């Protein structure tokens, strides 16, 4: 079984590089993604969301990472030109069969409402 932390870091590294082919390797077919604005279910839908997200940010920098047997937590900043220099976010990733089966993205959504 793959280490959850190394898989989580590899996933976010690939996302930071906007490498959708690499991202796909880490996703379980029945993955569920949630954030303060939406829930997306299924590998293809999550890949489409990742593609949309990768089109708006300039950089993604991992700041902290923690893991247990079946979960990992990644804390990172994204720079979104014209919007946010350092939007801090945290993702709780759950694993099934060595793949990411759930991503719970946590961030302060007020910045989207306020345009900060």
C-alpha positions in Angstrom: 0.0 0.0 0.0 1.3 3.4 -0.9 2.0 5.9 1.8 -0.9 8.4 2.1 1.4 11.4 2.6 3.6 10.7 -0.4 0.5 10.3 -2.6 -1.1 13.5 -1.3 2.1 15.4 -1.9 2.5 13.9 -5.4 -1.1 14.9 -6.2 -0.7 18.5 -5.1 2.7 18.7 -6.8 1.1 17.6 -10.0 -1.7 20.0 -9.5 0.8 22.8 -8.9 2.5 21.9 -12.2 -1.0 21.7 -13.9 -0.2 18.1 -15.0 -3.7 16.6 -15.4 -2.3 13.3 -16.7 -0.3 12.9 -13.5 -3.2 14.0 -11.3 -5.4 11.3 -12.8 -3.1 8.5 -11.5 -3.9 9.4 -7.9 -7.7 9.5 -8.1 -10.1 6.7 -7.2 -12.8 6.2 -9.7 -15.5 7.1 -7.1 -13.7 10.1 -5.7 -15.8 12.8 -4.0 -14.5 16.4 -3.9 -16.1 19.0 -1.6 -15.3 22.7 -1.0 -17.4 25.5 0.5 -19.1 26.1 -2.8 -19.8 22.7 -4.3 -19.5 18.9 -4.3 -18.2 17.0 -7.3 -18.4 13.2 -7.6 -16.5 10.8 -9.9 -13.0 10.8 -11.4 -13.9 12.6 -14.7 -15.9 15.3 -12.9 -13.0 15.9 -10.4 -10.5 16.0 -13.3 -12.7 18.6 -15.0 -12.8 20.7 -11.8 -9.0 20.4 -11.4 -8.5 21.5 -15.0 -10.7 24.6 -14.4 -8.8 25.4 -11.2 -5.4 25.0 -12.8 -6.5 27.6 -15.4 -6.9 30.3 -12.8 -3.9 30.0 -10.4 -0.3 30.9 -11.1 1.4 29.1 -8.2 0.6 26.5 -5.6 3.0 26.2 -2.7 2.7 23.4 0.0 3.3 24.7 3.5 2.5 21.8 5.8 1.6 18.1 5.5 0.5 15.5 7.9 -0.9 11.9 7.5 -2.3 8.9 9.2 -3.0 5.4 7.9 -6.0 6.4 5.7 -5.9 10.2 5.6 -3.5 13.1 4.8 -3.8 16.8 5.3 -2.1 19.3 3.0 -1.9 23.0 3.8 -1.0 25.2 0.8 -1.2 28.7 -0.7 -2.3 29.5 -4.2 -1.6 32.7 -6.1 -4.5 33.8 -8.3 -3.5 36.8 -10.4 -5.8 39.8 -10.0 -7.5 38.2 -7.1 -5.3 36.7 -4.3 -1.6 36.7 -3.8 -1.7 34.0 -1.1 -5.0 32.3 -0.6 -4.4 29.7 2.2 -6.2 26.4 1.9 -6.2 23.0 3.6 -7.2 19.7 2.1 -8.2 16.6 4.0 -7.6 13.6 1.7 -9.1 10.2 2.4 -7.8 7.1 0.7 -9.3 3.8 -0.6 -7.3 1.1 -2.3 -4.2 3.3 -2.2 -6.0 6.1 -4.2 -7.5 9.4 -3.2 -11.2 8.7 -2.6 -12.2 12.0 -1.0 -10.9 15.6 -0.9 -12.4 18.0 1.6 -11.1 21.5 0.6 -11.3 24.1 3.3 -10.7 27.8 2.8 -12.3 31.1 3.7 -14.9 31.6 0.9 -15.5 35.3 2.0 -12.6 36.3 -0.2 -14.6 35.3 -3.3 -17.6 37.3 -2.1 -15.4 40.3 -1.3 -13.2 40.0 -4.3 -10.0 40.0 -2.2 
